[in-house]
Amino acid sequence: MRNTLGDLNNHLFSQLERLSDEDLSGEKLAEEINRAKAVTSVASQIISNGSLVLEARRLADDRLNADTSIPKMLEG
């Protein structure tokens, strides 16, 4: 199974729809809110990881360019 950022996007919107259910209340609503918090936490980590991979790829691609400067966050 291969998950994509598109799959994550669909999952997040599904979670939003579940939270928007006006018939949800009490304990069921509390459970859904807790689930949404967990999904949000995992989604944030996935997005952060994707950003890190993208930045690493950019740095690897730029290393062949003699005019590339070192990112400020990596400077001494």
Order of alpha helices (4+ residues) and beta strands (2+ residues): alpha-alpha
